């Protein structure tokens, strides 16, 4: 009885088929991990010393400027400092 395809036999195709499924599953798992990790990075920054829902430093700075506590030059200077310090960019 002839089981082979071009003479390779069922063993080689069984191994290649198994490897193909392993690659498919690995790519699927990798894609899900990347998708969930990207979704986590899209959310707002979390700082352990800042409770959830608290305004960011940049938001507080904007509120102070809106209330008139600081002038435009001070606002720009402090905003640049926050951005260069690695704070969230908005």
C-alpha positions in Angstrom: 0.0 0.0 0.0 1.4 3.5 -0.9 1.1 5.9 1.9 3.8 8.5 0.9 3.5 11.7 -1.0 6.4 12.0 -3.4 8.1 9.3 -1.5 8.4 11.1 1.9 6.0 8.8 3.8 3.4 9.7 6.4 6.1 10.3 9.1 7.6 13.5 7.6 4.2 15.0 6.9 3.0 14.2 10.3 6.0 16.0 11.8 5.6 19.0 9.5 1.9 19.2 10.3 2.5 19.1 14.0 5.2 21.8 13.7 2.8 23.9 11.7 0.2 23.8 14.4 2.8 24.6 17.1 3.8 27.7 15.0 0.1 28.7 14.6 -0.6 28.5 18.3 2.7 30.3 19.2 1.8 33.2 16.9 -1.7 33.3 18.3 -0.5 33.5 21.9 2.2 36.1 20.9 -0.5 38.2 19.2 -2.8 38.1 22.2 0.0 39.1 24.5 0.9 42.0 22.3 -2.7 43.1 22.0 -3.3 43.1 25.7 0.0 44.7 26.5 -0.7 47.5 24.0 -4.1 48.0 25.5 -2.5 48.4 28.9 -0.1 51.0 27.6 -2.9 53.0 26.1 -4.5 53.6 29.5 -3.5 56.5 31.6 -0.3 56.4 33.5 -0.5 54.9 37.0 1.7 56.1 39.7 1.9 54.1 43.0 2.0 57.3 45.1 -1.0 58.8 43.4 -4.5 57.4 44.1 -6.6 56.4 41.1 -8.7 59.2 39.8 -6.4 61.9 41.2 -5.4 64.6 38.7 -2.0 64.5 37.1 0.7 67.1 37.8 0.0 68.7 34.4 -3.7 68.9 35.0 -3.0 70.6 38.4 -0.8 73.0 36.6 -3.5 73.8 34.0 -6.0 74.3 36.8 -3.7 76.8 38.6 -3.2 78.7 35.4 -6.9 78.8 34.7 -7.6 80.1 38.2 -5.0 82.8 37.7 -2.6 81.6 40.4 0.4 81.7 37.9 1.1 83.7 34.8 1.7 82.4 31.3 5.5 82.5 31.5 5.5 80.5 34.7 3.0 78.0 33.2 5.1 77.4 30.1 8.3 77.0 32.2 6.7 74.5 34.6 5.0 72.6 31.8 8.3 72.2 30.0 9.9 70.9 33.2 7.1 68.4 33.7 7.5 67.2 30.1 11.3 66.8 30.4 10.9 65.0 33.7 9.1 62.2 32.0 5.6 63.0 33.0 2.6 62.1 30.8 2.5 64.1 27.6 -1.0 65.3 26.7 
